[in-house]
Amino acid sequence: MNGSLSEHKAGKRRFTLYLPPSYSQDTERFPAVYVQDGSSLFQDHTELLESKFQQRILPELVLIGIEPDNRLDEYTPWPAASLSDRFPDFGGLGDHYLSDITNRFIPFIEENWNVTKEPQSRGMIGASLGGLISMFALLKYPTVFRKIGAISGSYWYENAVETIHLSSLKPETARVYMSVGSEEGREKQSIQQHMLQNTIQVHQSLKEKGFTEDHLCLSVEKGAVHHRKYFCKQFITALEWLYGKNRSIQ
């Protein structure tokens, strides 16, 4: 028996829903993971996921891949100038986006599908700018999301490192998985060249706030660049670390 992928809309917002093999409205509720950039991180990897379920490496999860209206606007926490003439400036609508997801979208999912409503099992994961806004989801709504995956998070973004450092995040609020490739930003001339160092700096800030190895993981993947191939691999690893055996937050 295999899980299912299907396309849906909540108001104007499109999303891809993955339901695991034993999903039913009549069983215990399933943990829900809200994923940035639609199904791009998981659509080609459901077989691998299901083998993890079967081996009991992972509990069965419901994945909700949220399509952004405009990722350069919705995945950025405040406006900033573009890094290239080929792209528009960053819109900085992250607060509006997170408010919409938290106050409208999640209640819609929880009303219509058999997913848990407990914050400790509710995840938010994304890659690149999607990883950045996932981390900011924790800053803005620490009582809503307790499992955060920031895969190659764009911490080069103007003032992102400083804002996280100055935040009042507490270690008991969540479990956070971070990853970055050792070669990310190496060829860039812009502030993106600081991708690796900035990610390590954010990790250090969280450690200084009291996050221990039980609540915080940083994976630096040797040889990896900023590419979807590596994001997808890290997505599976993030789920294992966040939801795998003995990973419940009481």
N, C-alpha and C positions, 0 to 999 in steps of 0.2 A: 504494500500500500504506500502510495506517494503523497506528499503534500501538494498544495495547489497555489498557483499564482493567478491573481485576477486584478483587473483595473477597476477603479472606483472614483467617485467624486464626492467631496463633502463641501457643499456650496459650490464655489468656483475652484476649489483646490483639488487637484488630481493626486491620486496615490495608488501605489501597487501594494496589494495585500498578499502576504505569504502565510498560509495556514498549514501547520505541521500535519504529519500523517494521521495522528489519532485525534485531531481536532474535532470537537463536538460541542454543541450547546449544553449537553447533559452531563459533562464531566466537570472536574475541578477547573478553575479558571487558569488560563495560560499567561505567563509573563509576556509583556508587550515591549518591543524594542522599536523606537521611532528613529528612522534612518533618513539622513539627508540625501538629496540628489536622486530621489526616486529609488528604483531597484538596482541602480548601477553597481552597488557593492555586493549584491547577493543573487542577482537573477541567474548567473551562470554557475552558481555554486550550491544549489539546493541539494544536489545529490551528496555532496561532501557533508553538508549540514546534517542531512538525514542519517548518514552513517555515524555521525557523532551522537545523534539522538539514540540510534539503535545500540551503540556501544555504551550508552549511559554516561558518556563524557559530558554531554550537555542535556539539560532538560529540554523538552519540546518548547519552542518559542514561536510566538506570532511576530512577524516582522512587518512593519508599516513603512514603506518607502515613499516619502513625501516629496512631490515634485515642487521645486521652487518656482515662483512666478518670474523672478529675476534674481539669480543667486548673488550677483555682485551687489545688489541692494539688500536682500533679505538676510544674507549670511555675514553682513558686516555690522558691527555694533554702533558705529557712528560714521559720518561721512569722512572721506579721505580722497586725496587726489589720485588719479590713475597712475600706474607705473609705466604706462606706454601710451603713445598717441593712437595706437590701434584699438584701444578700449576706452569706454566712458569712465567717468569718475565712479568711485564706490558710493552707493547711495546711503549707507548707514541706517537702514530700516530694521536692524536686528531686534530692537525692542518691540516694535510693532509685530514682527514675525513671531517672536517667542510668545508674546501675549496672545496672538491668534491661535497658535498651536496649543498653548496651555489652557486657554479659557473656552475655546470653541472646538478645535479639532479633536483633542484627546477625549473630552466628554462625548463627542459623536462616536468615536471608536468604542469607547467603553459601554455606550448604550446599545450598540448594534452587534458587537462581537463578544465572545466569551473570554475576556482578558481580565487579569487582576487589576484592581484599583489601588493596590498598596504601593506607595512610593518606592519601597525598598526593592520592588521587582520591575519598576518602570525604567527603561533605558533610553538614552539619547546618544546616537552615534553618527559621526560623519567624517569625511576626509577633506583635507585641504581647508578651504573656507568653511566647509561643512563641519570640519573638526573644530575650527575656531568658534563657530556659533554654538556648537554642542557644549564647549567649555563655558561659554557665556550663559548657557541655559542653567548651568549649575550656580553661577554667580547670582543670576536674577531670580531663579526659582529653586532654591536649595531644598525646599520641602516637597517639591513635585518630582524631581528626578534624583534617584540615588545610585544610578549606574551610568557612568559617562565614558564614551569612547571617543577620543580625539586623535584620529589617525592623520599623521602629517599635518597637524593643525597649523594654520597660517599665522604663527606668532610673530612673523615679520610685520604684521599689520600695525600701523601707526598707533603707538601708546598701548598696545595690547599687553605686552609683558609687564609694563608698569601698573596697569589697572589690575591685573591678576595679583601682582605682588602686594598692592595696597588694599585688596579686598579683605573682607572679614570672614572668609571661608573657614569652616571648622572641620577637622578631620572626620568627626563622627557623622557628617552629613552625607557622605557618599563614598563610593569606590570608583576610582578614576584610572582608566587605561590610556596611556599615551604612547605614540610611536613616531619614529622619524627615520628616514634613510640616511646612512652615513654620507651619501654623495649629494643629498638634496641642497640645491642652491649653489653648488660648486661652480657652475658655468654662468651664473647670473651676474649682471653688473649692478642691478638694483638692490634695494634693501632685502630682497628675497635671498641674497647670498648669505644672510645671517640665520637661515632657517634652522640649522642644526644647533647653533649656539643658543638661539632664543628658546628653542624647545627645552634644552637642558636647563636654561635659566628658569623657565616656568616650573619645571619639575622640582628644581631646588627651592623655589618659593613655596610650593605646596609642602615640601618636606619641612621647611622652617615653620609652617603653620601647624605642624604636628601630624601630618599624614605619614603613616608608617607603611611598611611593605605590604601589610594586610589591606591597606586602603588605596595604595598608589603603585602603579607599575609603569616604568618607561622601557620601551624596547627600541634600541638603536639597531636597525637592520643593516648589516655590513653590505656595502655595494649597492644598496637600493637608491633609486632616484625617485623623483616626484612623478609617479605614474600609477594609473589605475591597477595595473597588474599587481603592484606591491600593496596598494590600498586594500584590494580584495583579500589578499593573503592575511593582512593584518586584521581585517574585519573578523575573520573566523577566529583568529588568536584572541582578539579582544573579547568576543563572546565567550570563549572558553575561560578566560581569566575572570570575567565579570559574573558569569552565570554557572560556571562549572562546579564540580563537587566541592562542598564546604564553603561556597561563596555567598551564602545568605547573610544579610545584615539584620541583626535582631533589633 
